[in-house]
Amino acid sequence: MKNGIKPNPNKVFPVPGFKTVTYVKPTLTNPNIIVGDFTYFSDVFFERHVLHRYEYYDDKLIIGKFCQIASGVNFIMNGVNHQMNAVTTFPFYIFEGWDQNVPPHSEMPLKGDTIIGNDVWIGQNATIMPGVKIGDGAIIGLGSVVASDVEPYTIVAGNPARPIRKRFDNELIDLLLQLKWWDKDIEEINSLIPILTCSDLNIVKEQIKKMLK
């Protein structure tokens, strides 16, 4: 362990001397926001960036481990949606005095839970729309608006975000999805760092193949 210190996923400020980078998991108070160990946010007050999450929809934001979330990223939840199959889209039910109950889920354009995989990098000021599924190892470009699912290890950018390219060839992607390094214990991840940070991808492939035998 570096300097004899073991990584602690429950430490709010994990970067010495910085109070502007936080591990997300220990800051959470809402049970419908679920975030894995070591996922960090380059800011504070992560829950303020989960917008339009209202109790009557009960949708969840689920984020895996070791994700890197830049400042200004917002997650838009299903509460942003209005009823679209009627004459008006005005949400009378949220304002006092109007005689309308909350519409049943079947009447609303709900997209389900928003699920982000592991080791996903989300660039500054990106917006993730309701119900999106982002695969492991994906990269979301700065300022992107992600309104549809993203495949594992794919780079997307733009508004709406579109695939630019796969990060690796299919063989390496398959090996990484089998390895699931983010699910290993801290000691083993530490031992894997030379492989995880190696730029010679042929060496990486061979090493992972040996581990998966």
N, C-alpha and C positions, 0 to 999 in steps of 0.2 A: 504494500500500500504506500502511496506517495506520502513522504514525510511521516510515515507511521499512522496516517489518518485513514480510516475506512470510509468509503462513500456512504452517506446517510440520506436516504430518500425522504426522510421526514424533516430535514433541515430546510427552513423557509428560504434563507439566503445562503446558497451553497458556494458562491464565489467570494473568496476573502476580499474584504474591502469594498464590496459592491452591495448596495441596497436596491438595485434596479434590475436584478435578475433573480427570479424565484423558482423553486421547485413548486409545481402547481398543487400536487396532491395534498400536502399538509395545510394549504390555505383554504380548502374547500369547506363549505357549510351546507350546500344544497345536495341532497342525496341523489338527485337526478343528473348530477354532473359527476362523472366517474373518470378518473385519470390515473394512469399507471405510474409506477415508480420512475423517478429521474426525468420525467418530462418537465421541461422548463419553459418559462415565459420571460421574455426580455422586457419585463415591466412588473408592476405590482397590481393587486386587485383583479385577478383573472376573471372572477365571476361577473365583473362589470362589463366584460366583453362577450358575455353570453346573453344575447338580446332576445326579447319577446318570448321568454320561457315562462308560460303561465300554467298554474297548477291544473286547470281544467283540461289541458291537453295531455299532461303526464308524459311528454316526450323526453328522451334522454340524450345527453351529449356524452359519448363514450370515446375516450382517447387512450391509446396504448402507452407503452413504455418508451422512454428515450426519445420522445418527440421534441422538436425544437420549434418553438412558436415565437415569432418576432413581435415586436411592439406594434400596436395598432391593428392586430388581427381581430376580427369579429366573427362570432358564430351566431348566425341568425336561426332562431328556432321557429317551430310551427305556428306560434302565436302571431307571427307577422301576417299570416294568411287570413283573408276575409272570405266570406261566403260568396261564391261566384256563380251559383246556379239559380239565383233569384233576381228580382228586378233591381234591387239595390245592394251594394256591397257594404253599406254603412253598418257597423257593429253596434246596434242599439243595446245589445246585452251587456256591454261593458260599462255603460253609463247609467247613473242612477235616474230613476223616474220613468224609464221606458219599459213597456210591457213586452219584453222578449227574453226568453230563457236562452242559455248558451245552446247553440245548435248542436245536435248529435254529431259525432265524428263523421258519420256517413254523409253528412251534408257539407263537410268542409274539405278543402283541397290539402289534406294532411299528407306529409311525405314520410312519416315515421322517424325513427331515431337517427341521429347523425353519428356516424362511426368513423373514427380515424384510427388507422393501424399503428404499428410500432415504427420507430425510427423515421418518422415523417418530418420533413422540414417545411414549415409554412412561412413564406416570406412576408416582410413588413407590409402592413395595411391590406393584406388579403382578406376576402370575405368568403366565408363558407356558408352556403345556403342550406335550408332545412332538408334533412333526409339524405344528405350526400354520404357516400361511402368512399373513403380514401384508403387505398391499399398500403401495405407495409412498404417502407423505403421510398415512397413518393416524394417529389419536391414540387411545391406550389410557388410559382413566381410572385415577386413583389407586386402588390396591387391587384392581383387576380381575383375574379369573382367566380367561385367554383359552384356550379349549379347542377353538375352531373357527376357520376361516379368516376373515380380515378383508379386505374389499374396499378398493381404493385410496381414499384421501382420505375415509375413513369414521371417525367417532368412535364408539367402543364403550366401555361401562362396565358394571360389575356382576360378580356371581358366580352363574352364568356370564356372561361379558361378552356383551352384546347391542348391536346397532346402535342408536344414538340418532338420528343424522342424517348425511347427507353434508356435508362441509365446504363444497362449492361445487356449482354446477349442473353438469350433465353436459358442457356445452360447455367450461367452464373445466377440468374434470378431464381431458377428452380433450386439450385443448391442453397442459396440464402434462405429461401422459404422453408427448406427442410431443416437447416441449421437452427433457425429461430434463436439467434444468439441472445436476444433481449430477454428470453425466458430462463437463462442460465444464472447461477448464483454469482455474487460479486467477484469472488476469487477466480472463477473460471472466465468471466468477462475480462477481468484484468489480464489474464494470461492470453486472451484472444486479441488484445489491442494491437499487437504487431501485425496480425492478419487483417483485422478490421480497418486498419489505417494504411495498408500497403497499396501502393499505386500500380504494382505489377499484377494485373488481374489474372494472368496465367498462373502465377505462383499461388494466388488466393484460391483459385479453383482447385489446384492440386492439394493444397492443405485442407480445404473443406472436404474434399472427397475422402481423404484419409480419415478425417474425424467421423465421417458418416458411415464408414465401413462397419 
